[in-house]
């Protein structure tokens, strides 16, 4: 299918581009790098490719292209910039069609030095969130796709050696188009071993006022760090069951999530 070919092409391009760069070999252990892959405030450049395949009567797929770039203000404050660029494959009129979706930007302001808590470190974060109507759905654009949104993101990150816990809530309000309000909530629970293997759960819960109900997945995944002389890579595979979902998505019960991280220490 089209989205499988597209995913393979983007993966190969990312590996080729980042492998052409070089840096002094980072001294962080595989365990530390496995935690940094999931930590949004980590001092590291990241490119994440997240492919979400949802199974139902007509499968749907979204490939999220997610660059993460931190910016520092002096030695106290940092802004972690995230873009989520979706490439959607939808079932329309008897066939699957692939298009660019609406791009989401979030910026997390946080202190560079975290607070000490329970033998570990806690970092709160706060910043803006923007949804841009960039989709190319054309004649199969839905009412919910035609929206421009602004909002905020509130997050908390706790880290203790190989353990990482994260909570992020992002409500947005429609300000253009059909002005559809939406929210996301993400939690991450992860433990990484010294080998660089991680066991984690990191589902993305979402709400859209037109659907009238949250999509709430539960599941578990595994990840593995790979270090080379040019970059650090992390591969993660997870499975989720949509325990709560709107009636119109009742057949969409299962998700398969594959993430590929390319990380360049600063």
Secondary structure, 3 states (H helix, E strand, C coil): CHHHHHHHHHHHHHHHHHHCCCCCCCCCCHHHHHHHHHCCCCCEEEEEEEEEEEECCCCEEEEEEEEEEEEEECCCEEEEEEEEEEEEEEEECCEEEEEECCEEEEEEEEECCCEEECCEEEEEEEEEEEEECCCCCHHHCCHHHCEEEEEEEEEEEEEECCEEEEEEEEEEEEEEECCCCEEEEEEEEEEECCCCEEEEECCEEEEECCCCCCEEEEEEEEEEEEECCCCEEEEEEEEEEEEECCHHHCCCCEEEEEEEEEEEEC
